[in-house]
Amino acid sequence: MRRISMAVALAATLTMGAMGSAVAVTNGQPDGDNHPYVGLLVFDVQTDEGNVPAWRCTGALISPTVVLTAGHCTDGAAAARAWFQEDVTYDAVPFPLYPYGGPGSGAVEGTPYTNPDYRSPDNPYGGGNGLPAFSYRDIGVVVLDEPVDVGGFAALPSAGLNATLKSKTPVDFVGYGVQEQIMAYPGENPYDRWTGPRVRMYAPGQTVSGKFVHSSEYLRLTLNPGAGTGGTCFGDSGGPDLLGGTNTVLSVNSYVTNSNCGGVGYAARVDVPEVLEWIGGFLP
């Protein structure tokens, strides 16, 4: 899969493969019912044998039928499904579908859509696969087949909100990613490396600075447990970065710059006017 080749860069979470993008909230704690609108997403690819599960991400329910996530999560996917339980670990479906859907899993099926500007060759960073052009407009949605009632929704930001934030603005990380990256070694089944707990986790974070060279499209966030903040890892791709103490989505997790899930993470801004307009086209 091409996602495996760019896994270190992508913050998205691969369920299967040697490496992935952002996996789980690090230095976090179980979220409980604090953010019930944050869910686990699994995406299928189409094969000659039909659709098969390929990778997983996190997303935020912004209406009864629309889940906001990252474009690199929806890109290339033939189908998707979502769970909103705090703990999505279950044994009802035999391998290899376990734990990616099926009877008894509690999943809601849906259709993935990717922002048409995602990785556009006309992006202002010159196209190509370099940073940050490879993740330009890294926004996607999943439209669910049936409405979901979890007692609340994430809220979209006002246009330009991120440009008003000061450095070290509190941010809440919420996601289902793994706590650490585990390599799949030759001869091992890569499925086995991503079958850890699938529990919604929370950790506090903060913005790194108000302005930087790519700040018109990305939000830069601390991923530094050593400094008392949390972070994101593989599986947290597409998860919401919430303005601290609110349900407002500032950005969605896009990519990390190293395989240790530490340092600084980059998230696609949701408050870009063109992005908000595109997302709005899916809302009732």
C-alpha positions in Angstrom: 0.0 0.0 0.0 1.2 3.5 -0.8 0.2 4.6 2.7 2.8 2.3 4.2 5.6 3.9 2.2 4.6 7.4 3.6 3.6 6.1 7.0 6.2 8.0 9.1 5.0 11.3 7.6 1.3 10.6 7.8 -0.4 11.1 11.1 -3.1 8.7 10.0 -3.3 5.4 11.6 -2.8 2.2 9.6 -4.5 -0.8 11.0 -2.4 -3.1 8.8 1.0 -2.6 7.6 4.6 -2.3 8.7 4.3 1.3 9.9 1.6 3.8 10.2 1.0 7.5 10.7 -0.3 9.0 14.0 -1.4 6.0 16.2 -2.8 6.9 19.6 -3.1 9.6 22.2 0.1 9.4 24.1 0.5 10.3 27.8 -3.3 10.2 27.9 -6.1 8.7 30.0 -9.4 7.0 29.1 -11.8 9.6 27.9 -15.0 8.0 29.3 -18.0 9.9 28.1 -16.4 13.3 27.9 -16.2 13.3 24.1 -18.8 10.8 22.9 -18.8 12.3 19.4 -15.2 11.2 18.7 -15.3 7.8 17.0 -13.1 5.0 15.6 -13.1 4.7 11.8 -12.0 1.7 9.7 -11.6 2.0 6.0 -11.9 -0.7 3.3 -10.2 -1.1 0.0 -11.7 -2.9 -3.0 -10.1 -6.1 -4.1 -11.0 -9.0 -6.5 -12.5 -10.7 -3.4 -14.5 -7.7 -2.4 -13.9 -5.0 0.2 -11.3 -5.7 2.8 -10.3 -3.6 5.9 -7.1 -1.7 5.3 -6.5 1.0 7.8 -8.0 2.8 10.8 -8.3 6.4 11.9 -10.2 8.7 14.3 -13.0 11.1 13.4 -15.5 13.5 15.0 -19.2 13.4 14.5 -20.4 16.9 13.4 -24.0 16.0 12.5 -26.1 12.8 13.0 -24.7 11.4 9.7 -21.4 13.2 9.0 -18.0 12.3 10.5 -15.0 14.7 10.0 -11.6 13.1 9.5 -8.4 13.4 7.5 -8.2 13.2 3.7 -5.4 10.7 3.8 -7.8 8.4 5.8 -10.6 8.6 3.2 -8.4 8.8 0.1 -8.5 5.5 -1.8 -11.1 3.9 0.5 -14.0 2.1 -1.0 -16.1 2.1 2.2 -15.9 3.0 5.8 -17.5 2.2 9.2 -17.6 4.0 12.5 -17.9 3.2 16.2 -18.6 5.7 19.0 -18.3 3.5 22.0 -15.5 4.4 24.4 -14.0 0.9 24.2 -14.3 -0.8 20.7 -12.4 -3.9 21.7 -14.5 -6.9 21.0 -14.3 -10.6 20.0 -17.5 -11.2 18.1 -16.0 -11.5 14.6 -13.3 -14.1 13.7 -10.0 -13.1 12.1 -9.3 -11.5 9.6 -12.4 -9.3 9.9 -11.9 -9.0 13.7 -11.7 -6.2 14.9 -12.8 -4.3 11.8 -16.5 -4.8 11.6 -19.3 -7.3 11.3 -22.3 -8.6 13.3 -22.1 -7.6 16.9 -19.4 -5.0 16.4 -21.7 -2.0 16.8 -20.4 -0.4 13.7 -22.3 2.0 11.4 -21.4 1.8 7.7 -20.7 4.9 5.7 -19.2 6.3 2.5 -15.9 8.2 2.5 -15.3 11.4 0.6 -12.0 13.3 0.2 -11.5 17.0 -0.2 -11.0 17.6 -3.9 -8.0 19.8 -3.2 -6.2 17.1 -1.2 -2.7 16.8 -2.5 -3.6 18.9 -5.5 -0.7 19.5 -7.9 -1.9 23.2 -7.9 -1.3 23.6 -4.2 0.8 26.7 -3.1 3.7 24.5 -2.0 4.6 23.5 -5.5 3.0 20.0 -5.8 5.0 16.8 -5.4 5.4 14.6 -2.4 7.6 16.8 -0.2 6.5 18.5 3.0 3.9 19.8 3.3 2.5 19.4 -0.2 1.8 15.7 0.2 -0.9 16.5 2.8 -2.3 19.8 1.4 -6.0 20.2 2.4 -5.9 16.9 4.3 -9.6 16.8 5.0 -12.2 14.1 4.5 -15.6 13.1 5.7 -17.6 9.9 6.1 -21.3 10.1 5.4 -23.0 7.4 7.6 -25.8 5.2 6.2 -28.0 6.0 9.2 -28.0 8.7 11.9 -26.1 8.3 15.1 -27.2 9.8 18.5 -24.4 10.0 21.0 -25.8 13.0 22.9 -23.8 15.7 21.2 -21.6 16.7 18.3 -18.3 18.4 17.6 -18.6 22.0 16.3 -16.9 23.5 13.3 -14.8 26.6 13.9 -15.5 30.0 12.6 -13.5 31.0 9.5 -10.0 32.2 10.4 -10.3 31.2 14.1 -6.8 29.6 14.3 -5.1 32.8 13.1 -6.3 34.5 16.3 -4.9 31.9 18.7 -1.9 32.7 20.8 1.1 30.4 21.2 0.5 27.7 23.9 -3.3 27.9 23.4 -4.7 24.8 25.2 -5.8 22.0 22.9 -7.6 18.7 23.7 -6.4 15.6 21.9 -8.9 12.8 21.6 -8.4 9.6 19.7 -8.2 5.8 19.4 -4.6 5.5 18.3 -2.0 3.1 19.8 0.2 4.2 22.6 3.4 3.4 20.8 4.6 2.4 17.4 5.4 -1.3 17.0 7.2 -2.6 13.9 6.1 -5.7 12.1 9.1 -7.9 11.5 9.8 -10.2 8.6 7.6 -13.3 8.8 5.1 -11.7 11.2 1.5 -11.0 10.3 1.1 -7.2 10.3 -2.4 -7.5 11.6 -1.0 -8.7 14.9 0.8 -5.4 15.4 -2.3 -3.3 15.5 -4.6 -5.4 17.6 -4.1 -3.6 20.9 -6.8 -1.9 22.9 -9.1 0.3 20.9 -10.1 2.8 23.6 -10.9 6.4 23.2 -8.2 8.4 25.0 -7.8 12.1 26.0 -4.7 14.2 26.7 -4.1 17.9 27.0 -1.9 19.7 24.5 -1.2 23.1 23.2 -0.3 25.1 20.1 3.4 25.7 19.4 3.2 29.1 17.8 0.7 31.4 16.3 2.6 32.0 13.0 5.0 29.9 10.9 5.7 29.5 7.3 2.7 27.1 6.6 0.3 28.4 9.2 -2.3 29.4 6.7 -3.1 25.7 6.2 -1.7 23.8 9.2 -1.8 24.1 13.0 1.4 23.1 14.8 0.9 21.2 18.0 3.1 19.9 20.8 3.5 16.2 21.2 5.7 16.2 24.3 4.7 14.0 27.2 8.0 14.9 28.9 6.7 18.4 29.3 3.4 17.3 30.7 1.4 17.5 27.5 0.0 14.6 25.5 0.4 13.9 21.9 -0.9 11.9 19.0 0.4 8.7 17.4 -0.6 6.1 14.8 -4.4 5.7 14.7 -5.1 9.2 15.8 -5.0 10.4 12.2 -8.0 12.5 11.3 -8.9 12.9 15.0 -10.1 16.3 16.2 -7.8 18.8 17.8 -10.3 20.6 20.0 -9.9 24.1 21.4 -9.2 23.4 25.1 -12.4 22.7 27.1 -14.7 23.1 24.2 -16.2 20.9 21.4 -14.8 23.2 18.6 -12.6 21.4 16.1 -9.6 23.6 15.3 -7.9 21.0 13.0 -7.6 17.3 12.2 -4.4 15.3 12.8 -2.4 15.2 9.6 1.2 14.1 10.0 4.1 13.7 12.4 7.8 14.3 11.5 9.3 11.3 13.2 8.4 7.7 14.1 8.5 8.2 17.8 5.2 10.1 18.0 6.9 13.0 19.8 8.1 16.5 19.2 5.7 18.5 17.0 2.7 17.4 15.0 1.0 19.1 12.1 -2.8 19.2 11.7 -4.9 20.4 8.8 -6.8 23.5 9.7 -10.6 23.2 9.4 -11.2 27.0 9.7 -10.0 27.6 6.1 -13.0 29.2 4.3 -12.9 26.8 1.3 -12.6 23.8 3.6 -15.6 24.9 5.7 -17.6 25.4 2.5 -16.8 21.9 1.3 -17.7 20.3 4.6 -20.9 22.3 4.7 -22.0 20.7 1.5 -22.5 17.4 3.4 -24.4 18.8 6.3 -28.2 18.9 6.5 
